């Protein structure tokens, strides 16, 4: 790390306000003396009052030193030799079955019924979109190429779709949740479902009647909770200060230790049975569902990279080690 007497390094870190990131915001994180840390709560996918989308602000303008970033978009930056690197910390994860919604009148009862249908996405490259399309193909034998995709927003990183892919941006003024309710699209896969979906419309339901069962099956088969976000750094920062990546990992490890104690208080969560859910999750999915490091996440990353290549978002096969700065490869 930096030598004694050196001026503190100012680090601007952009994160979502998940429970696992709370120590960055509440003052309980033990920050090294040689770092002046500014944690910024910056939204993603849906711009918040902070002024815009975190992913686009990082990729388009290098606005932050350290940034929680879409795994899919990060892979695309690496395949295009853009000036970013990363550490193997993954602040957001999701299974895809719970994020697949259908119109109740669509007649869609199982994954294969999606063939030939109109399905909404946040964007084609959104990490949940890539995961869901890949899971349809690899887990359920449903080729994503045989579905018509309707996109809610512009792509963060430009790409050329594979020949024969049907992509259509929804019109200005259209609400994708309303389109699902009214049957203009048959299904919707989104990491942040619109309010018309989450507030309990009787015209919308999940594709899988028991998504939790599907996700447990997925976990037991594959052994991981799919990664959504990675922690990216500006490459020029790492070149100037090569100690920073390990220091950033240490900060997230410290936060993880703090967060692991939250449910020691049975009333910490807004959920009445939060402690019970916590215990049940540990029993079903193990004690560390959120591992850091390259080795424990290699299989997870390899699967997603295969999806990204198949969907035409990266133009060549990449190795997991290519994603990270050298100083963290032994983690």
N, C-alpha and C positions, 0 to 999 in steps of 0.2 A: 504494500500500500504506500501512499504518499509518505515522504520522509518528514521528520520532525521539523516544525517551524514553517512549513509550507502553508500558503494561504489555503483556506477551505475551498474545496471544489463544490460549486453550486450545481445541484442536480434537480431538474424539473421532471417529475414523474407523473404521468397522466394515467389515471385508473378509474374504473367504475367503483361505486360505493357498495360492493358486496360485503358480506360479513367477513370473508377471509382477507379483505383489504382494509377493514376498519382500523387496525393498528397504525396504518400510514396516516390516518386522519385525526385520531383522537389523542395523540401525544404520548402513547404508551410504547412506541417503538424505540428501541435503543439504537440511536444513530451514531456511527463512529465520529470522533472529534474532527476528522479531516473532511467531513461531508456536511454541506449545508443543504438539507433536503427540503424541497417544496413539493408537497403532494397535491395534485390538482384533480378534483372530481370532474371528469370530462366525459360526457355521454358518447354513446356510439349507436349506430343504426338509426336512431331517432334523435335529431339534434335537440339538446336541452338548452337551458338559459345560458350555458357557458359559451354559446356562439357557434356551435357546429359539431360535426362528426369527428370523433377522435381519430379514427382510422385515416380519413382523408386528410386531416390536419397534419398527421405524422408523415404519411407517404407523399403527399403533395407539397408540403412546406417544411418538413423536418422541424416542426414546431417544438417538440419536446426532446429531452435528452434520453429519457426512458419512457416507454409507452406500452401499455397493454394493447395488443394488436391482433386483428383477425389472423388466425393461422393460415387461412386460404390466401388472403391478400399478401401476407408475408412470404409465403412460398412463391407467389408470382413476382414479388420484388427480387427474390434471390435468383429466379430463373432469368431475370432481365438485368442482373448485375447492378441493382440500385443500391445506394449507400447505407445499408442497414445490416446489422447483425443481431444476434439474440442470445439469450440465456435460457436454459431448459426449465422455465417456470411457466405454469399454465393456469392462469387465474379463472378461466371459465371453461366448463365442460358441460355437455348435454348428450343424452341419448336422443336419437331421432324419433322413435315411435310416438312419444308424447307430444311432439311438435307437428304431427300430421293431422290436419282437420279436413273434414269433408262436409258438403251440403247434404242434409239428411234425405233430400229428394233425388240425389244424384244416382242412386242405385249402386253406389260403390260400397262394397262390403269387405273386400280383401284387396291386398296390394295389386294383384293382376288386373283388377277392374279399373285401374288407373290408365291402362294402355289406351292411347287415343284420346285421352281426356285433357281438359284445360286446367292447369295447375298453377297457382300463384306462388311466387317466391319474393323475398326481399330484393335480392339480385341473384344472378346466376352464380357469382363467385362467393357470395356470403357463405361462411364456413358451414352453417347448418344446412344450407342448400346443397353444398357439395356432399356433406355427410349423408343427407337423406337420399339424394340421387344415387350415391354409391351403395348405400345400404339396400335400396330397392333392388339394385342389380346383383350385388354380391350375396345378400342374405335371402332375398325373396325371388330371384330370377326374373325380375321385371326390368327390361332395358329402359333406362332413362331416355334413350334416343326416341322411343316410341310415344313420348308424352309431349304435349304442347305447353310451353312454359311462358307464363305471363309475369313480367318483372315490375316491381313496385318502385324501383329507384335506379339511378345510373350506377354503372360499375365503378368501383374505386380504382382498379387498375385495368387499362384497356386490354382487350384480347380479341382474337378472331375466332368465332365459333366454328366448331367442326362442321363440315359439309353435311347438310340435311337436318341440322338442329333447328327446331322452331322456337324462336325467341321473339316476344313482342312486349314492348314497354306499354304499360297501361296509360290511358289518356290523362291529360291534365284535369284535375278536379275529381277524378275517380278515387274512390276509397276501396282498397282491396278487400277489406273485411265486409263491406257492404256488397261488393261483387260476389263474394262467397255466399252470403245470406240470400241474395236474389238469384243465384244460379248462373251468373255470368261466367264464373269459373266453378269448377266442380270440387276442387280441393285447394288447400293452402298449406305450405310448409314454411314456418317462420320462427326465428328464435325469440322474437318479441311479438306474440300474436296481438292483433288489434283488439281494442276494447269491445267491439261488436262480437268478438269470439270469446274473450275471457269473462265477459259479464253475463254469460249464460244464455245466449240466443238459442231458442228451441229449433232453429233451422240449421244449426251447426253442431257437429259432434266430432270426436276424435275418430280417425280411421280405425284404429284398433280399439275394440271394446274393453280390453284389459291391457293397456300399454305397459303397465308395470310388469306384467308377466312376460311380455315381449322383451323388455329391457333386461330383466333378470336372465332370460334365456341368452340374450346377446352377451351379457357380461360373463356368464358361465362358459360360453363357447369361446369368446375372444380374450377374456381376462383383463379388460380395461374399460374405463369410463371415457368416452371419446372427447378428445381435446377440441376446444373451440378457439381459445386465445393463447398467444405466446407473449413473452415480454421481450420487446425489441429495443435496441439501442442504436444511436447514430454511430456509424462506423468511424467517422473521424474522431469522435470522442474516445472510442476504444483504442484507436491508433495512438492518440496523444497520452491517454491514461490507461495503460493495459491492465491495471489492477481493478478497474471499475467493475467489470463483469462479475468477478467473484464477490466483490463487496455488495453488488446488487442482489446476487443470490443469497448472501448472508442476511440481508434485510428481509427478504421474503421468507427465509427459514425462521427468522425470529418472529415475524408476524404469524406464521403458521403455528408456532409453539403457543403464542398468546391465544389465538383463536381456538385451539384444541381444548382450552379450559373454559370456554364460554358456557358450555352445557353442563358444567359442574353445578351451576345454579339452575334448578329445574324450572324456574320461571324466567330465564333469560330471554327466551323466544316469545314472540307475540302468539305463537301457537300453544294452546293449552297443553298438548301432549308432545311438545318439542323434544323433551328429554327422552320420551319413549321412542319417538321416531329416530333420534340419534342412536340409541342403543340398538334398535332394529336394523338400521343401516349398517352398523358395525358388524352385526351378526351375519347379515346377508352378503355384504360387499367388502368386508374386511376392514382392518383398522386404518388403512391409508388409501383412501380412494383418490387422493390428490397428490400422487408422488411427483417430486421434482427430480431433475437429473436426466441425463441422456439414456443411461442403460435401462432404467425402469419404464421409459416411455418409447423405446425404439420401435416395438411392434405396433403401438398405437400410431406413431408418426408414419411408419412405413405404409400402413393401410391407407391413411389419409392421402399420402403422396401418390399412391397408386390411383386413388379416386381422382385426384386433381389431374394427373396425366391422362387418364381415360376420358375426362371431360374437356380436354383441350385447353386447360388453364395454364399448364406449364408445358413447355415444348420438348422436354427431355427428361429422362429418368435421373433423379437426383438421389444422393446418399444422405442419410440422416445427419451425418457429421458435417455435411456442407451447410447446414442451417445455423450452426453455432460458432461463436468465436473460439479459438483454439484453447484458451485457458480453462474452458468449462467442459471439454470433451471427456474428461475422466470422471465425470460425476455420474 
